[in-house]
Amino acid sequence: MTVQQSLFDIPPKEPSFGGRTFEPKLDEKRLTGQLGAVRDLMKDGRWRTLRTIAVSVRGSEAGISARLRDLRKAQFGACKVERRRAGDPRSGIWEYRMTK
């Protein structure tokens, strides 16, 4: 009997971050570690704000937002990351969760 792995259990293959300011020698290890920390935290499917995620993985809200976008990309697992408004809809605060 073959057991199929979940997308949450398959690490991304040689992640490659991009952008004009990305310097692999300076940024690759840090961003890869942060991506793994966000994935590990979010794989339980619970809703969390950027602030909650940032505090949990010791990152900035801007960095966490970028990692959530990365998780949606094919090279980082093509995870489904959903968002919804949190609390008062006029507050501008969003919650995120990762699902299969």
Buried (B, 14 or more C-beta within 10 A) or exposed (E): EEEEEEBBEEEBEEBEBEEEEEEEEEEBEEBBEBBBBBBEBBBEEEBBBBEBBBEBBEBEBEBBBBBBEBBEBEEBBEBEBEEEEBEEEEEEEEBBBBEE
